[in-house]
């Protein structure tokens, strides 16, 4: 493949923000490209044979045919693009857990200089979940402080925000939170302190007999414990995936869904009329002409490639919308199985092209913002001949568990039977796999008294 085809594939692969930066770089590097402030539609000019130096077209590969892959090259942005208003992105800063703890340490009047030194060493050995990852003996060795002093500093740090930070294990983390919030004279504290193994195994009846109380009392204490944070440091973790810019938008317009490109912030490119006239006037000769002609060819190619990228994305999302219409109407349980090959065959493109189009792309819909990959999944057969996607099955399992009787939670076999009654043929091991992927405990651990 020639370099232009590689670049065309890269353009398909780029998410919106990356593409925006790439086009700005192209505007700087190529004098034949300029921003079309009027958002006018551009048609690539046809140059006479002696007005350009088409050396790059000696390649046997027809890059344009491969790029367009059966598409009509007459696509223009105006056909699927509307002026739309979007809020400008606002950058945010986030303090790390370690900086947050160090600030509290340095501004506290309860620590001597030696204790500050010990505290800094402890903070440096706290992981991102908020747990201390080294023995206190190691801290004492590094700081030349007594073990008793290190333990005292640790006790003080554990009262910092977030509460429970610097604990050495989950049990200590929960005890610290309970003591600071509710004191140590309560059933929940006693259960964690003396019967943590039974609590972790949800053995309510055994705990009730051992403590001389009712299973309901144990359950109430467990409910209180469930409000505690088992990983107090994670709220300071880096934000990943919480903010995205959708590449496409699906809107319900008078009862019908329409696909729009969210590319209003992209530079709209056109060929510079000034430089184009210089070429037509044959103002360049020799090596200068060769250089200018290559830049003009590159500019023409870039404009066409961007427009084809837009068309490819709209056609891909258009087919997804058609295939998954019931999802947009009714929700995730109505997602149908869909593969990249099915989309590729439907719109006349190669499967690898669809993969690039959908990779790291997002779509804003009336039901939320989704990765385009979200709409692709394997499926299971139904008795009525229709197929249902794996995500739809998971959503149904989640719904069944959410509505179950907590005193008699649904077993995996019972979920299988309920799904089969609805026409979905599924094996028990598949239900177990999906339940595990959803983070749903087995029925024994979900049972309440």
N, C-alpha and C positions, 0 to 999 in steps of 0.2 A: 504494500500500500504506500502511496506517496504521502508527503507531509501534510497536504491539505486534508486528506481523508482522516488522518490521525487527529488533526485539529477539529474537524467536524464531529468526530466521536467525542472528543473532549467537551465540546460545546453542549452536546446532548447530555453529558454526564454532570455538568456543573449545576449545583443548586443556584437559586436566584441571587443570593448575595455574592457568591464567588463569580458568577457571570457578570454582575454589575462592575466588580473590580476589574475583571478581564477587559471589558469593553472600554473602560476608562483608560487602561493602559494602551489599547489599540488606538484610541483617539490621539494619544500623545505620540505614539511611534509612527503612525502613518499620516502624512500630510493630506492625503486624498480623502480621509474620513473627517467628517465634522458632524456636530450635533444638529439635528433637524429641529429647531426650536418651534417651528410651526406644526410639527407632527405630520408633515406631508408624506404621502405615500411615495416610495421611491421605486423607479424601474431602472434596472441596470442599463446603461447606455450601450448601444451596439457600435463598436469601433471598426473602422475599416481595417483591412489586413495590414496596411502599412502604418497604422496609427498605434499599433501595440506590438510587443515582442513576446509572443506566446511560447517562450521556451519551456515553461513549466508544463505545457500540454503535450510534450513529446512522450510522456509516460503512456504506456499501453492501457493502464487502468483508467476507466471513466469515472473519476471521483464523484462527479455530479450525479451520475446515474445511481451510484451506490448510495450517495447521501440522500437523494430524493426517494429512492427505493419505491418507485411507482407513484409518487405524489405529483399532483399538478403544480408546476412551478409558478403558476399565476397567483398563489396565495399572497395576500397583503395583510398587514396588521389590522387595518380597519375592519376586516370582515369578522373578526372575533375579539375585537378590542374596544373597550369603552373607556372614556375618561372616568377614573375612579379616584376617590379621595381616601387616603390611608394615613393614620397617625405616624408621625416620625418616631423612629426608635430612640429610646432614651437610655443611655448607658447607666449601669448601676455598679456600685462598688460593694464588696462583701468582705467583712472582717473575718479572718480565719479563727478557728478555735484557739490556737496557741497565742495569737495576738490578743484575743479577748481575755484569756486567762492571765497573760502577762500584765495587761493593763490593770486588771483588778489587783494583782499582786503588788505592783509598784505604787498604786494609789492607796493601799491599805495601811493603816497605822498600827496594825496588830502584828507586824513582822519586823524582827530585828534585821540588821544587815546580813547576818549569818543565815537567818531563816529565808531571806529573799534569795540568797545564793542556792540554798537547798530547794526552794520552791521552783526556781528557774530550771534546775536539773530535773525535777519531777515533771514539770510541764513539757520539757523537751522529750520525755519518754512516754507521753500520752498519745495513743493512736487516734485516728480520725473518728472513731466511735465514742471516744472519751475515756477509754480504759488505760490504766497504767500498765506498761508492758515489760517492766523490769522489776526485780526484787528490791526491797528497801535496802538490803545489804549493799547492793551495787551503788545506790545513791549515796549511802554513807561513806563508802570507799572513795568515790569521786570527790565528794565535797569535804571530806575529813571531818564530818559531823558525827555525833553519836547516833546510834540507832533509835534511841528514845526521842532525840530532837527531830530526826527525819519523820518518825511516826506522828509526832505532834504537828509538824508542818503539813503532812498529808491530810490529817484530820481537818485542818483549817481550809485547805484547798478544796476538800470535798463539799464544803458549804458554799463554794463559789457558784456563780451562774455559768452554765446550766447545772442545776442541782443533781448531784450524783456523779459528777465528773471526777476523774482520778481514782475511781474504784478499781480494785484488783480483779474482780469477777462480777458476774451478774447479781449474785446473791448480795454482795456488799453494796452494789449500786442501788438495788431496790430498798435495802435496809436504810441507807442514808436518806433516800427520798421520803420514806415513810416517817422516819424519826423527825425530820425537819418539818414535815407538813402536819403530821397527826400525833407525834410523840411515839414513845416505844411501848406504851401500856395499851395495846390493842391486839385483837385476834390476828389481824393480818401480819403484824410484826412478829408475833410468836410463831406463826406458821412458817414464815420465811426463815426465821432464825433457827428453828428446831426441826422443821419437817419439810425442807425445801425439795427433797427428792420425791416425796409423795405429792407435793403440790405440782411439780413438773409433770408427773404421770397422771394428773387429774384423778387421783384416787380419793374422791370425796368421802365415800363411806368409810374407808379405812381411817382417814383423818378424823372423821366425826367420832368413831369409836375410841380412838386413841385420846382425843381431847375431851371426850364426854359431852359433846354438843351434837346438834342436829346437822345432817348434810346440807340443809338450807343455810345454816350459819356459815359453813365452810364455803359454800358457793358465793354468799354475799362478800366474804373476805376476799375470795378470788376475784370477784368483780372489782373490788377496790384496788387490788394489786394490778389488775389489767389497765388501770388508768395511769400507771407509772411509765416512765420512758426507759426502755431497756438499753437504749443507745443514746445517751444524752448529748453526745458530740456531733451527731449526724446533722443537726439543724444548721451547723456551720460549714457543712460540706459544700463543694462547688456545685453551682446550679448546672445541671446537664440535661438538655432536652426540654427544659421548662419554657423556653422562649424560642419560637421558630417563626420564620417569615414564609407564609404559604406561597407556593409557586402558582397555584391555581385556586379558583374560587368557584364553588357550585352554589347557586342561589335559586330559591323557589320564586319564580316570576309568574304570578297569576295562575298558580296551580301546576306550572310546568317548570322543570329544572333546566337551568342554562349554565354552561361552562364559560368562565372568563379567565383570562390570563391576568395574574397580579404582577404585571411588569411595568406599572406606571412610573416607577423610579429608574428604570433602565434608560441609559442614553439611547435616543433614537438616532440611528446613523443614516447618513446619506453621503453621496460623493460630492466633494467640494466643487461647485461650478467654476470657481476661479482656476483651480489646478486642472480641471477637465478641459477648459478652454485652451490652456497652454499646450496640452497634448494635441488637441485638434489643430492648433496653429503651427504644429511641428516646430516648437521653439527649442526642442532638445535634439541633439545629435550624438551619435556614437555611444560611448559608455553611459552618458547621462540619459540618453533615450532608453537604454536597456534598464537602468535603475528605476526611472520614472514609470516605465511600462509595467515592471514587476510590482511596484507599489499600487498602481491602478488596478491590476489584476487581483491583487490581494484584497484591495478595498471592495471591489465588486463581489468577490467570493464571500467576504465577511458579511456584507449586507444580505446576500442571498442565504447564507448558512443560518443567520439569526432568524430570518423569516421562516425558513424550513423547520428550525427548532420549534418555533411557536406553533406551526401547523401540526407538527408531530405530537407535541404535548396536548394540544386541544383534541386531536383525533383520538389519542390514547385515552384521555379522561372521558371523552364522549362515549367511547365504547364501554368503559367501566361503568359510567352512569347508566347506560342502557341495560347492561347485564345485571347491575346491582340495584335496580330501581326500587325493589321491595325493601332493601336496606334503608334507603333514603326516606321511604314512606313509613316504615314500621320499626326499624331498629336492627341491632346486630344479630338477633336470632334469625333474621331473614337473609343473611349473607349467603350467597351461593358460591360453590367452588369455582375458582378461576385460576388459570395458569397464564404465564407469559406467552406460551405458544398459542393459546386460544386468541389472545388479543392480537398477536402478531399476524396470525392467519386472517383474522377478521378485517384488519386494516391494511393488509398487504405489505408488511414489513418483516424484517428478520427478528427472531426472538432476542438476539443480543442487543438490538436497537431498543426494544421495549424495556429490556433490563436497564439500559443506561438512562432511558427516559424516566423510569420510576425510581431509580436509586437515589436516596436521600432527598426526595421531593415530597412536599406536603401539599395537602388540599384542604382549604377551609370550606366546611359544609354546614348546613343547618343543624347537623348533629355533632358538630365539633371539628377540630383540626386533626386530620389523620395523615399518616404516611401513605403514599400511594401503594406501597407494598402491603398495607393493611388489607386491601381489597383482594389480595391473592392468598388463597389457601386451598389445601386439599379438602376433600369432602367425604361424606358417607351417603349411602343410598337410603331412600325412603320407600315405603310400600306403594305410594302413589306414583312412583317413577321419577319424582323430582329428587334432586340432590341437595344436601344442606352442608354448609362449610363447617370446618372444625371450629372456627370462632363462634359460629351460631350454636353449636353443640355446647361449647364451654359456657356461653351466656345462659343457655337453658339450665345447665347443671348449677350454675351460680344462683339462678332464680329459684330452683327447687330447694336448694340448701337454705337460702335466705328465708323461705316461707315454711320450712319444716317445723314440726313440733319439737322444741328443744328437749323435751323429756323423752321423746322417741325419735332421735335423729335418723335420717335416711341412710341405710347402708348402701354400698356400691351396687349390690345386687338389686336392691329396691329401686335405685335410680335407673338401672338397666331396664327393669320391668316397666317403669313409668315412661321411659323414652320409647320403648317398643310399643306401648299402648298408643303413643302419638304417631307411630309409623316409622320411627327411626331405628334401624337395626345397628346395634352397637354391642361390643363385647365388654365384659366386666373389667378386664385389664385396661381397656381403652378409657373407661370411666375413671379408673384409678389414676391413670396417667394424666388425664385432663384435670382431675381434682388436685393432684400434686402440683401441676403447673399453675393452677389458680391459687395455691397456698391455702387450700381448705383442708383442715385436719380430718382424720378418719372419724367415723360416727362415734367411736368410743370416747374420743377426746372432746367431741362437740356436745355430748350428753350433759344436760343440766338437771338438777333435782328440784 
